[in-house]
Amino acid sequence: LGDVYKRQVSKEGTMNKQEMWGCIATAPKMYFTKIQKIMKNLKDVQEIFNGTQKKLVEAGGLKSEEAAELLRHIERFNPKEYFEKLEKNNIKFVSVDDENYPEKLIPFDHKPYFLFYKGKLPDENATAVAMVGARACSNYGRNMAKKIGKELSERGVQVISGMARGVDTYSQLGAIEGGMSTYAVLGSGVDICYPVENIELYGDIINNGGIISEYPPGSSPEGWHFPQRNRIISGLADKIVVVEARENSGSLITVEWALEQGGDVMAVPGRVDDKLSQGCNRLIKSGAGIVTNVDDILSDLGYNAYYEQKKEKAKEKILEKELSNAYKIELEYLTPFWCSTPWTRALEGKKVLVVHPLSLIHISEPTR
């Protein structure tokens, strides 16, 4: 079943750790805070499954009836059936014990123990910037979010946000235009598009990156989910950029998480008399980096924008030189012995003109 379901069942028929975390993820009212309290006193998830009701209560986080309900859920859980259902809905699952769990989240005590996702997870080897801001943003905020998102994407930076209305939406629209992967961390299950008007963006993000959530499929977008998911947005990013925020904006919760995680924060300035900019201006006054253009962010990240541009121009010159040394082969027929690919098979029997740089082609069979 590919990446979704990797069953490694022992002779006794017990679940592997990924299946155990899948079971915990679907247990009623097993919120992150409860799991965290339990795991602080246990070596690993295996101990939950080997434990008794009394042991689980003593570990902390669960009342006696909650522990009993968890054990009943473990007895009912069918891992094969559950993971096949995820695969059928193109949903993947990763736990903290899996090799492909995001490395950037590992150092944090408040890391999620599991994630559901559609599409893919962020590339660990590529720089990632989180963009957050007001839902009810101004035209200035929308334009800046889209412009920065697009230009970061064009420079090879992954954009991470929450797909909420306003700044989140426009930053991810810009990122998609820029061509680099973008990722949305939701406050609902990955199978639920919220807000509903972002359904097209939701599909584009899956095709160009990934939709991520710690809440199991089917979970509705509860209000308390959003502050909690913000720690994942900040944890996956190398830098946080706040585009527009009121003095007490929910976006500043992401900033608080970033600071707790040791992350860097930057903000886009606004008019001093604009309430939508009060949060950003206060961040800058408190020491956050100021963003007037995308190079401010890249420079702060250690990117040398000028060097990157020079490197691209150098590549173009090399390609031009190779093309100038190219030779042309007029083929009346393309023999199947030369190369068997979909495009060559489609051209068999047709007169075509093939242009290749000498350095990129080697013909070992004659053509006629």
Disulfide bonds with the S-S distance in Angstrom:
none
